[in-house]
Amino acid sequence: MTTDFDPALRKVEVTSFGFLHEFPDTAGNVLLVNLSDKLRNPFEDPEMRHRTGLEPEVSHHVLSTRGAVTILEETLGQVEALLHGWADPHFRIVRVLVGCRGGKHRSVAVAEALASALNDRGIPTLVNHLHIDRPVIGA
């Protein structure tokens, strides 16, 4: 697919959220990553339950789960595909919604890792955590 739109002008916005809360806006070019039944859930560990994926120990717990690297690599590939021709050229932002059940642990850790990897590749990326400050709710 060719367009007269320069993909270099696109930006990426990564948003973590919890499916047990309100669903984020899906307007524009959106990629959804559902972690609800994937990766180890820090909620199950009482010592991590009230912490967040921004904390190194929680992030490591999530990102060291078998399959986490594959999820990140596949998502990076999908984002790059959107940036280079698959996305609607009328939208300058590619939005990646990374969801888990509560939006405090898995989605946060993966969103941070994804944003870091995209920024390292020279792709301007912002990260937003929609439900990180919400009370912990059941797994």
CNS distance restraints for C-alpha pairs under 8 A (distance, minus, plus):
assign (resid   1 and name CA) (resid  85 and name CA) 5.82 0.50 0.50
assign (resid   1 and name CA) (resid  86 and name CA) 6.92 0.50 0.50
assign (resid   2 and name CA) (resid  85 and name CA) 6.42 0.50 0.50
assign (resid   3 and name CA) (resid  85 and name CA) 7.17 0.50 0.50
assign (resid   3 and name CA) (resid  89 and name CA) 7.26 0.50 0.50
assign (resid   5 and name CA) (resid  89 and name CA) 6.06 0.50 0.50
assign (resid   6 and name CA) (resid  10 and name CA) 7.66 0.50 0.50
assign (resid   7 and name CA) (resid  83 and name CA) 5.61 0.50 0.50
assign (resid   7 and name CA) (resid  84 and name CA) 5.68 0.50 0.50
assign (resid   7 and name CA) (resid  85 and name CA) 7.40 0.50 0.50
assign (resid   8 and name CA) (resid  83 and name CA) 7.92 0.50 0.50
assign (resid   9 and name CA) (resid  92 and name CA) 6.94 0.50 0.50
assign (resid  10 and name CA) (resid  83 and name CA) 6.72 0.50 0.50
assign (resid  10 and name CA) (resid  92 and name CA) 4.80 0.50 0.50
assign (resid  10 and name CA) (resid  93 and name CA) 5.63 0.50 0.50
assign (resid  10 and name CA) (resid  94 and name CA) 7.20 0.50 0.50
assign (resid  10 and name CA) (resid 124 and name CA) 7.98 0.50 0.50
assign (resid  11 and name CA) (resid  92 and name CA) 6.39 0.50 0.50
assign (resid  11 and name CA) (resid  93 and name CA) 4.90 0.50 0.50
assign (resid  11 and name CA) (resid  94 and name CA) 6.27 0.50 0.50
assign (resid  11 and name CA) (resid 123 and name CA) 6.81 0.50 0.50
assign (resid  11 and name CA) (resid 124 and name CA) 5.32 0.50 0.50
assign (resid  11 and name CA) (resid 125 and name CA) 6.05 0.50 0.50
assign (resid  12 and name CA) (resid  93 and name CA) 5.48 0.50 0.50
assign (resid  12 and name CA) (resid  94 and name CA) 4.79 0.50 0.50
assign (resid  12 and name CA) (resid  95 and name CA) 5.81 0.50 0.50
assign (resid  12 and name CA) (resid  96 and name CA) 7.39 0.50 0.50
assign (resid  12 and name CA) (resid 123 and name CA) 7.31 0.50 0.50
assign (resid  12 and name CA) (resid 124 and name CA) 6.27 0.50 0.50
assign (resid  12 and name CA) (resid 125 and name CA) 4.65 0.50 0.50
assign (resid  12 and name CA) (resid 126 and name CA) 6.44 0.50 0.50
assign (resid  13 and name CA) (resid  93 and name CA) 6.76 0.50 0.50
assign (resid  13 and name CA) (resid  94 and name CA) 6.27 0.50 0.50
assign (resid  13 and name CA) (resid  95 and name CA) 4.83 0.50 0.50
assign (resid  13 and name CA) (resid  96 and name CA) 6.20 0.50 0.50
assign (resid  13 and name CA) (resid 125 and name CA) 5.59 0.50 0.50
assign (resid  13 and name CA) (resid 126 and name CA) 4.86 0.50 0.50
assign (resid  13 and name CA) (resid 127 and name CA) 5.84 0.50 0.50
assign (resid  13 and name CA) (resid 128 and name CA) 7.54 0.50 0.50
assign (resid  14 and name CA) (resid  95 and name CA) 5.87 0.50 0.50
assign (resid  14 and name CA) (resid  96 and name CA) 4.68 0.50 0.50
assign (resid  14 and name CA) (resid  97 and name CA) 6.03 0.50 0.50
assign (resid  14 and name CA) (resid  98 and name CA) 7.24 0.50 0.50
assign (resid  14 and name CA) (resid 111 and name CA) 6.15 0.50 0.50
assign (resid  14 and name CA) (resid 114 and name CA) 7.83 0.50 0.50
assign (resid  14 and name CA) (resid 115 and name CA) 6.60 0.50 0.50
assign (resid  14 and name CA) (resid 125 and name CA) 7.18 0.50 0.50
assign (resid  14 and name CA) (resid 126 and name CA) 6.17 0.50 0.50
assign (resid  14 and name CA) (resid 127 and name CA) 4.71 0.50 0.50
assign (resid  14 and name CA) (resid 128 and name CA) 6.22 0.50 0.50
assign (resid  15 and name CA) (resid  95 and name CA) 7.48 0.50 0.50
assign (resid  15 and name CA) (resid  96 and name CA) 6.18 0.50 0.50
assign (resid  15 and name CA) (resid  97 and name CA) 4.96 0.50 0.50
assign (resid  15 and name CA) (resid  98 and name CA) 6.03 0.50 0.50
assign (resid  15 and name CA) (resid 111 and name CA) 6.73 0.50 0.50
assign (resid  15 and name CA) (resid 127 and name CA) 5.81 0.50 0.50
assign (resid  15 and name CA) (resid 128 and name CA) 4.70 0.50 0.50
assign (resid  15 and name CA) (resid 129 and name CA) 5.61 0.50 0.50
assign (resid  15 and name CA) (resid 130 and name CA) 6.64 0.50 0.50
assign (resid  16 and name CA) (resid  97 and name CA) 5.97 0.50 0.50
assign (resid  16 and name CA) (resid  98 and name CA) 4.71 0.50 0.50
assign (resid  16 and name CA) (resid  99 and name CA) 5.68 0.50 0.50
assign (resid  16 and name CA) (resid 103 and name CA) 6.25 0.50 0.50
assign (resid  16 and name CA) (resid 107 and name CA) 5.15 0.50 0.50
assign (resid  16 and name CA) (resid 108 and name CA) 5.44 0.50 0.50
assign (resid  16 and name CA) (resid 111 and name CA) 5.95 0.50 0.50
assign (resid  16 and name CA) (resid 127 and name CA) 7.94 0.50 0.50
assign (resid  16 and name CA) (resid 128 and name CA) 6.40 0.50 0.50
assign (resid  16 and name CA) (resid 129 and name CA) 4.79 0.50 0.50
assign (resid  16 and name CA) (resid 130 and name CA) 5.92 0.50 0.50
assign (resid  16 and name CA) (resid 131 and name CA) 7.38 0.50 0.50
assign (resid  17 and name CA) (resid  21 and name CA) 7.76 0.50 0.50
assign (resid  17 and name CA) (resid  23 and name CA) 7.65 0.50 0.50
assign (resid  17 and name CA) (resid  24 and name CA) 7.48 0.50 0.50
assign (resid  17 and name CA) (resid  97 and name CA) 7.24 0.50 0.50
assign (resid  17 and name CA) (resid  98 and name CA) 6.33 0.50 0.50
assign (resid  17 and name CA) (resid  99 and name CA) 4.88 0.50 0.50
assign (resid  17 and name CA) (resid 100 and name CA) 6.72 0.50 0.50
assign (resid  17 and name CA) (resid 102 and name CA) 7.17 0.50 0.50
assign (resid  17 and name CA) (resid 103 and name CA) 4.35 0.50 0.50
assign (resid  17 and name CA) (resid 104 and name CA) 7.64 0.50 0.50
assign (resid  17 and name CA) (resid 107 and name CA) 6.53 0.50 0.50
assign (resid  17 and name CA) (resid 108 and name CA) 7.74 0.50 0.50
assign (resid  17 and name CA) (resid 129 and name CA) 6.36 0.50 0.50
assign (resid  17 and name CA) (resid 130 and name CA) 5.18 0.50 0.50
assign (resid  17 and name CA) (resid 131 and name CA) 5.36 0.50 0.50
assign (resid  17 and name CA) (resid 132 and name CA) 7.51 0.50 0.50
assign (resid  18 and name CA) (resid  22 and name CA) 7.63 0.50 0.50
assign (resid  18 and name CA) (resid  23 and name CA) 7.68 0.50 0.50
assign (resid  18 and name CA) (resid  99 and name CA) 5.35 0.50 0.50
assign (resid  18 and name CA) (resid 100 and name CA) 5.16 0.50 0.50
assign (resid  18 and name CA) (resid 101 and name CA) 4.80 0.50 0.50
assign (resid  18 and name CA) (resid 102 and name CA) 4.16 0.50 0.50
assign (resid  18 and name CA) (resid 103 and name CA) 3.68 0.50 0.50
assign (resid  18 and name CA) (resid 104 and name CA) 7.41 0.50 0.50
assign (resid  18 and name CA) (resid 107 and name CA) 7.67 0.50 0.50
assign (resid  18 and name CA) (resid 130 and name CA) 7.95 0.50 0.50
assign (resid  18 and name CA) (resid 131 and name CA) 6.28 0.50 0.50
assign (resid  19 and name CA) (resid  23 and name CA) 6.46 0.50 0.50
assign (resid  19 and name CA) (resid  36 and name CA) 7.91 0.50 0.50
assign (resid  19 and name CA) (resid  99 and name CA) 6.24 0.50 0.50
assign (resid  19 and name CA) (resid 100 and name CA) 6.07 0.50 0.50
assign (resid  19 and name CA) (resid 101 and name CA) 4.94 0.50 0.50
assign (resid  19 and name CA) (resid 102 and name CA) 6.44 0.50 0.50
assign (resid  19 and name CA) (resid 103 and name CA) 7.32 0.50 0.50
assign (resid  20 and name CA) (resid 101 and name CA) 5.55 0.50 0.50
assign (resid  20 and name CA) (resid 102 and name CA) 5.84 0.50 0.50
assign (resid  21 and name CA) (resid 102 and name CA) 7.20 0.50 0.50
assign (resid  21 and name CA) (resid 131 and name CA) 7.59 0.50 0.50
assign (resid  24 and name CA) (resid  97 and name CA) 7.82 0.50 0.50
assign (resid  26 and name CA) (resid  30 and name CA) 6.17 0.50 0.50
assign (resid  28 and name CA) (resid  88 and name CA) 7.63 0.50 0.50
assign (resid  28 and name CA) (resid  91 and name CA) 6.04 0.50 0.50
assign (resid  28 and name CA) (resid  93 and name CA) 7.62 0.50 0.50
assign (resid  28 and name CA) (resid  94 and name CA) 7.38 0.50 0.50
assign (resid  28 and name CA) (resid  95 and name CA) 7.59 0.50 0.50
assign (resid  29 and name CA) (resid  82 and name CA) 7.87 0.50 0.50
assign (resid  29 and name CA) (resid  87 and name CA) 6.03 0.50 0.50
assign (resid  29 and name CA) (resid  88 and name CA) 6.52 0.50 0.50
assign (resid  29 and name CA) (resid  91 and name CA) 6.75 0.50 0.50
assign (resid  29 and name CA) (resid  93 and name CA) 6.95 0.50 0.50
assign (resid  29 and name CA) (resid  94 and name CA) 5.03 0.50 0.50
assign (resid  29 and name CA) (resid  95 and name CA) 5.99 0.50 0.50
assign (resid  30 and name CA) (resid  94 and name CA) 6.06 0.50 0.50
assign (resid  30 and name CA) (resid  95 and name CA) 4.71 0.50 0.50
assign (resid  30 and name CA) (resid  96 and name CA) 5.69 0.50 0.50
assign (resid  30 and name CA) (resid  97 and name CA) 7.12 0.50 0.50
assign (resid  31 and name CA) (resid  78 and name CA) 7.96 0.50 0.50
assign (resid  31 and name CA) (resid  79 and name CA) 7.62 0.50 0.50
assign (resid  31 and name CA) (resid  94 and name CA) 7.76 0.50 0.50
assign (resid  31 and name CA) (resid  95 and name CA) 6.28 0.50 0.50
assign (resid  31 and name CA) (resid  96 and name CA) 4.75 0.50 0.50
assign (resid  31 and name CA) (resid  97 and name CA) 6.16 0.50 0.50
assign (resid  32 and name CA) (resid  96 and name CA) 5.95 0.50 0.50
assign (resid  32 and name CA) (resid  97 and name CA) 4.86 0.50 0.50
assign (resid  32 and name CA) (resid  98 and name CA) 6.15 0.50 0.50
assign (resid  32 and name CA) (resid  99 and name CA) 7.66 0.50 0.50
assign (resid  33 and name CA) (resid  75 and name CA) 7.72 0.50 0.50
assign (resid  33 and name CA) (resid  96 and name CA) 7.35 0.50 0.50
assign (resid  33 and name CA) (resid  97 and name CA) 6.06 0.50 0.50
assign (resid  33 and name CA) (resid  98 and name CA) 4.74 0.50 0.50
assign (resid  33 and name CA) (resid  99 and name CA) 6.19 0.50 0.50
assign (resid  34 and name CA) (resid  38 and name CA) 7.94 0.50 0.50
assign (resid  34 and name CA) (resid  98 and name CA) 6.18 0.50 0.50
assign (resid  34 and name CA) (resid  99 and name CA) 5.09 0.50 0.50
assign (resid  34 and name CA) (resid 100 and name CA) 6.19 0.50 0.50
assign (resid  35 and name CA) (resid  39 and name CA) 6.98 0.50 0.50
assign (resid  35 and name CA) (resid  98 and name CA) 7.24 0.50 0.50
assign (resid  35 and name CA) (resid  99 and name CA) 5.77 0.50 0.50
assign (resid  35 and name CA) (resid 100 and name CA) 4.77 0.50 0.50
assign (resid  35 and name CA) (resid 101 and name CA) 7.84 0.50 0.50
assign (resid  35 and name CA) (resid 106 and name CA) 7.05 0.50 0.50
assign (resid  35 and name CA) (resid 107 and name CA) 6.84 0.50 0.50
assign (resid  36 and name CA) (resid  99 and name CA) 6.81 0.50 0.50
assign (resid  36 and name CA) (resid 100 and name CA) 4.24 0.50 0.50
assign (resid  36 and name CA) (resid 101 and name CA) 5.32 0.50 0.50
assign (resid  37 and name CA) (resid 100 and name CA) 7.81 0.50 0.50
assign (resid  39 and name CA) (resid  62 and name CA) 6.19 0.50 0.50
assign (resid  39 and name CA) (resid  63 and name CA) 7.84 0.50 0.50
assign (resid  39 and name CA) (resid  65 and name CA) 5.57 0.50 0.50
assign (resid  39 and name CA) (resid  66 and name CA) 7.20 0.50 0.50
assign (resid  39 and name CA) (resid  67 and name CA) 7.11 0.50 0.50
assign (resid  39 and name CA) (resid  68 and name CA) 6.63 0.50 0.50
assign (resid  39 and name CA) (resid 106 and name CA) 7.34 0.50 0.50
assign (resid  40 and name CA) (resid  61 and name CA) 7.11 0.50 0.50
assign (resid  40 and name CA) (resid  62 and name CA) 5.66 0.50 0.50
assign (resid  40 and name CA) (resid  65 and name CA) 6.04 0.50 0.50
assign (resid  40 and name CA) (resid 106 and name CA) 7.79 0.50 0.50
assign (resid  41 and name CA) (resid  45 and name CA) 7.89 0.50 0.50
assign (resid  41 and name CA) (resid  62 and name CA) 6.96 0.50 0.50
assign (resid  41 and name CA) (resid 105 and name CA) 7.22 0.50 0.50
assign (resid  41 and name CA) (resid 106 and name CA) 6.56 0.50 0.50
assign (resid  41 and name CA) (resid 139 and name CA) 7.97 0.50 0.50
assign (resid  42 and name CA) (resid  48 and name CA) 5.57 0.50 0.50
assign (resid  42 and name CA) (resid  49 and name CA) 5.93 0.50 0.50
assign (resid  42 and name CA) (resid  58 and name CA) 6.68 0.50 0.50
assign (resid  42 and name CA) (resid  61 and name CA) 7.10 0.50 0.50
assign (resid  42 and name CA) (resid  62 and name CA) 7.25 0.50 0.50
assign (resid  42 and name CA) (resid 105 and name CA) 6.38 0.50 0.50
assign (resid  42 and name CA) (resid 106 and name CA) 7.55 0.50 0.50
assign (resid  43 and name CA) (resid  48 and name CA) 6.38 0.50 0.50
assign (resid  43 and name CA) (resid  49 and name CA) 4.28 0.50 0.50
assign (resid  43 and name CA) (resid  50 and name CA) 7.65 0.50 0.50
assign (resid  43 and name CA) (resid 105 and name CA) 7.48 0.50 0.50
assign (resid  43 and name CA) (resid 139 and name CA) 6.45 0.50 0.50
assign (resid  44 and name CA) (resid  48 and name CA) 7.86 0.50 0.50
assign (resid  44 and name CA) (resid  49 and name CA) 6.69 0.50 0.50
assign (resid  44 and name CA) (resid 139 and name CA) 7.44 0.50 0.50
assign (resid  45 and name CA) (resid  49 and name CA) 5.89 0.50 0.50
assign (resid  46 and name CA) (resid  50 and name CA) 7.83 0.50 0.50
assign (resid  48 and name CA) (resid  52 and name CA) 7.65 0.50 0.50
assign (resid  48 and name CA) (resid  58 and name CA) 6.67 0.50 0.50
assign (resid  49 and name CA) (resid 136 and name CA) 7.39 0.50 0.50
assign (resid  50 and name CA) (resid 136 and name CA) 6.58 0.50 0.50
assign (resid  51 and name CA) (resid  55 and name CA) 7.21 0.50 0.50
assign (resid  51 and name CA) (resid  58 and name CA) 7.38 0.50 0.50
assign (resid  51 and name CA) (resid 104 and name CA) 7.62 0.50 0.50
assign (resid  51 and name CA) (resid 105 and name CA) 7.56 0.50 0.50
assign (resid  52 and name CA) (resid  58 and name CA) 6.55 0.50 0.50
assign (resid  52 and name CA) (resid 104 and name CA) 5.11 0.50 0.50
assign (resid  52 and name CA) (resid 105 and name CA) 5.00 0.50 0.50
assign (resid  52 and name CA) (resid 108 and name CA) 7.29 0.50 0.50
assign (resid  52 and name CA) (resid 132 and name CA) 7.03 0.50 0.50
assign (resid  53 and name CA) (resid  58 and name CA) 5.26 0.50 0.50
assign (resid  53 and name CA) (resid  59 and name CA) 4.91 0.50 0.50
assign (resid  53 and name CA) (resid  62 and name CA) 7.99 0.50 0.50
assign (resid  53 and name CA) (resid 104 and name CA) 6.15 0.50 0.50
assign (resid  53 and name CA) (resid 105 and name CA) 4.24 0.50 0.50
assign (resid  53 and name CA) (resid 106 and name CA) 6.31 0.50 0.50
assign (resid  53 and name CA) (resid 107 and name CA) 7.49 0.50 0.50
assign (resid  53 and name CA) (resid 108 and name CA) 4.90 0.50 0.50
assign (resid  53 and name CA) (resid 109 and name CA) 4.44 0.50 0.50
assign (resid  54 and name CA) (resid  58 and name CA) 7.27 0.50 0.50
assign (resid  54 and name CA) (resid  59 and name CA) 6.44 0.50 0.50
assign (resid  54 and name CA) (resid 105 and name CA) 7.88 0.50 0.50
assign (resid  54 and name CA) (resid 108 and name CA) 6.60 0.50 0.50
assign (resid  54 and name CA) (resid 109 and name CA) 6.24 0.50 0.50
assign (resid  54 and name CA) (resid 112 and name CA) 7.68 0.50 0.50
assign (resid  55 and name CA) (resid  59 and name CA) 6.06 0.50 0.50
assign (resid  56 and name CA) (resid  60 and name CA) 5.94 0.50 0.50
assign (resid  57 and name CA) (resid  61 and name CA) 6.18 0.50 0.50
assign (resid  58 and name CA) (resid  62 and name CA) 6.38 0.50 0.50
assign (resid  58 and name CA) (resid 105 and name CA) 6.97 0.50 0.50
assign (resid  58 and name CA) (resid 109 and name CA) 7.65 0.50 0.50
assign (resid  59 and name CA) (resid  63 and name CA) 5.95 0.50 0.50
assign (resid  59 and name CA) (resid 105 and name CA) 7.47 0.50 0.50
assign (resid  59 and name CA) (resid 106 and name CA) 7.59 0.50 0.50
assign (resid  59 and name CA) (resid 109 and name CA) 4.94 0.50 0.50
assign (resid  59 and name CA) (resid 110 and name CA) 7.92 0.50 0.50
assign (resid  60 and name CA) (resid  64 and name CA) 5.64 0.50 0.50
assign (resid  61 and name CA) (resid  65 and name CA) 6.80 0.50 0.50
assign (resid  62 and name CA) (resid  68 and name CA) 7.48 0.50 0.50
assign (resid  62 and name CA) (resid 105 and name CA) 7.70 0.50 0.50
assign (resid  62 and name CA) (resid 106 and name CA) 5.92 0.50 0.50
assign (resid  62 and name CA) (resid 109 and name CA) 6.80 0.50 0.50
assign (resid  62 and name CA) (resid 110 and name CA) 7.88 0.50 0.50
assign (resid  63 and name CA) (resid  68 and name CA) 5.41 0.50 0.50
assign (resid  63 and name CA) (resid  69 and name CA) 7.20 0.50 0.50
assign (resid  63 and name CA) (resid 109 and name CA) 7.16 0.50 0.50
assign (resid  63 and name CA) (resid 110 and name CA) 7.15 0.50 0.50
assign (resid  64 and name CA) (resid  68 and name CA) 6.68 0.50 0.50
assign (resid  67 and name CA) (resid  71 and name CA) 6.25 0.50 0.50
assign (resid  68 and name CA) (resid  72 and name CA) 6.29 0.50 0.50
assign (resid  69 and name CA) (resid  73 and name CA) 6.10 0.50 0.50
assign (resid  70 and name CA) (resid  74 and name CA) 6.00 0.50 0.50
assign (resid  71 and name CA) (resid  75 and name CA) 6.03 0.50 0.50
assign (resid  72 and name CA) (resid  76 and name CA) 6.07 0.50 0.50
assign (resid  72 and name CA) (resid 110 and name CA) 7.38 0.50 0.50
assign (resid  72 and name CA) (resid 113 and name CA) 7.77 0.50 0.50
assign (resid  72 and name CA) (resid 114 and name CA) 6.42 0.50 0.50
assign (resid  73 and name CA) (resid  77 and name CA) 6.26 0.50 0.50
assign (resid  74 and name CA) (resid  78 and name CA) 6.25 0.50 0.50
assign (resid  75 and name CA) (resid  79 and name CA) 6.13 0.50 0.50
assign (resid  75 and name CA) (resid 114 and name CA) 7.93 0.50 0.50
assign (resid  76 and name CA) (resid  80 and name CA) 6.16 0.50 0.50
assign (resid  76 and name CA) (resid 114 and name CA) 7.16 0.50 0.50
assign (resid  76 and name CA) (resid 117 and name CA) 7.97 0.50 0.50
assign (resid  76 and name CA) (resid 118 and name CA) 7.34 0.50 0.50
assign (resid  77 and name CA) (resid  81 and name CA) 6.16 0.50 0.50
assign (resid  78 and name CA) (resid  82 and name CA) 6.29 0.50 0.50
assign (resid  79 and name CA) (resid  83 and name CA) 6.21 0.50 0.50
assign (resid  79 and name CA) (resid  94 and name CA) 7.54 0.50 0.50
assign (resid  79 and name CA) (resid  96 and name CA) 7.89 0.50 0.50
assign (resid  80 and name CA) (resid  84 and name CA) 6.14 0.50 0.50
assign (resid  81 and name CA) (resid  85 and name CA) 6.54 0.50 0.50
assign (resid  81 and name CA) (resid  86 and name CA) 5.98 0.50 0.50
assign (resid  81 and name CA) (resid  87 and name CA) 7.88 0.50 0.50
assign (resid  82 and name CA) (resid  86 and name CA) 4.58 0.50 0.50
assign (resid  82 and name CA) (resid  87 and name CA) 4.62 0.50 0.50
assign (resid  82 and name CA) (resid  94 and name CA) 7.25 0.50 0.50
assign (resid  83 and name CA) (resid  87 and name CA) 6.35 0.50 0.50
assign (resid  83 and name CA) (resid  94 and name CA) 7.27 0.50 0.50
assign (resid  85 and name CA) (resid  89 and name CA) 7.95 0.50 0.50
assign (resid  87 and name CA) (resid  91 and name CA) 7.87 0.50 0.50
assign (resid  87 and name CA) (resid  94 and name CA) 7.69 0.50 0.50
assign (resid  98 and name CA) (resid 107 and name CA) 5.33 0.50 0.50
assign (resid  98 and name CA) (resid 108 and name CA) 7.80 0.50 0.50
assign (resid  98 and name CA) (resid 110 and name CA) 7.40 0.50 0.50
assign (resid  98 and name CA) (resid 111 and name CA) 6.24 0.50 0.50
assign (resid  99 and name CA) (resid 103 and name CA) 6.36 0.50 0.50
assign (resid  99 and name CA) (resid 106 and name CA) 7.94 0.50 0.50
assign (resid  99 and name CA) (resid 107 and name CA) 5.16 0.50 0.50
assign (resid 100 and name CA) (resid 105 and name CA) 7.93 0.50 0.50
assign (resid 100 and name CA) (resid 106 and name CA) 6.23 0.50 0.50
assign (resid 100 and name CA) (resid 107 and name CA) 5.37 0.50 0.50
assign (resid 101 and name CA) (resid 139 and name CA) 6.51 0.50 0.50
assign (resid 102 and name CA) (resid 131 and name CA) 7.39 0.50 0.50
assign (resid 102 and name CA) (resid 136 and name CA) 6.79 0.50 0.50
assign (resid 102 and name CA) (resid 137 and name CA) 6.24 0.50 0.50
assign (resid 102 and name CA) (resid 138 and name CA) 7.69 0.50 0.50
assign (resid 102 and name CA) (resid 139 and name CA) 7.28 0.50 0.50
assign (resid 103 and name CA) (resid 107 and name CA) 5.72 0.50 0.50
assign (resid 103 and name CA) (resid 108 and name CA) 6.67 0.50 0.50
assign (resid 103 and name CA) (resid 129 and name CA) 7.75 0.50 0.50
assign (resid 103 and name CA) (resid 130 and name CA) 7.44 0.50 0.50
assign (resid 103 and name CA) (resid 131 and name CA) 5.28 0.50 0.50
assign (resid 103 and name CA) (resid 132 and name CA) 5.76 0.50 0.50
assign (resid 104 and name CA) (resid 108 and name CA) 5.93 0.50 0.50
assign (resid 104 and name CA) (resid 131 and name CA) 6.60 0.50 0.50
assign (resid 104 and name CA) (resid 132 and name CA) 4.59 0.50 0.50
assign (resid 104 and name CA) (resid 133 and name CA) 7.55 0.50 0.50
assign (resid 104 and name CA) (resid 134 and name CA) 7.91 0.50 0.50
assign (resid 104 and name CA) (resid 136 and name CA) 7.74 0.50 0.50
assign (resid 105 and name CA) (resid 109 and name CA) 6.18 0.50 0.50
assign (resid 106 and name CA) (resid 110 and name CA) 6.13 0.50 0.50
assign (resid 107 and name CA) (resid 111 and name CA) 5.85 0.50 0.50
assign (resid 108 and name CA) (resid 112 and name CA) 6.11 0.50 0.50
assign (resid 108 and name CA) (resid 129 and name CA) 6.62 0.50 0.50
assign (resid 108 and name CA) (resid 132 and name CA) 7.54 0.50 0.50
assign (resid 109 and name CA) (resid 113 and name CA) 6.26 0.50 0.50
assign (resid 110 and name CA) (resid 114 and name CA) 5.97 0.50 0.50
assign (resid 111 and name CA) (resid 115 and name CA) 6.06 0.50 0.50
assign (resid 111 and name CA) (resid 127 and name CA) 6.98 0.50 0.50
assign (resid 112 and name CA) (resid 116 and name CA) 6.08 0.50 0.50
assign (resid 112 and name CA) (resid 127 and name CA) 6.87 0.50 0.50
assign (resid 113 and name CA) (resid 117 and name CA) 6.17 0.50 0.50
assign (resid 114 and name CA) (resid 118 and name CA) 6.18 0.50 0.50
assign (resid 115 and name CA) (resid 119 and name CA) 6.06 0.50 0.50
assign (resid 115 and name CA) (resid 125 and name CA) 5.79 0.50 0.50
assign (resid 115 and name CA) (resid 126 and name CA) 6.78 0.50 0.50
assign (resid 115 and name CA) (resid 127 and name CA) 6.32 0.50 0.50
assign (resid 116 and name CA) (resid 120 and name CA) 6.06 0.50 0.50
assign (resid 117 and name CA) (resid 121 and name CA) 6.35 0.50 0.50
assign (resid 118 and name CA) (resid 122 and name CA) 6.55 0.50 0.50
assign (resid 118 and name CA) (resid 123 and name CA) 5.25 0.50 0.50
assign (resid 118 and name CA) (resid 124 and name CA) 7.18 0.50 0.50
assign (resid 118 and name CA) (resid 125 and name CA) 6.48 0.50 0.50
assign (resid 119 and name CA) (resid 123 and name CA) 5.02 0.50 0.50
assign (resid 119 and name CA) (resid 124 and name CA) 5.63 0.50 0.50
assign (resid 119 and name CA) (resid 125 and name CA) 5.82 0.50 0.50
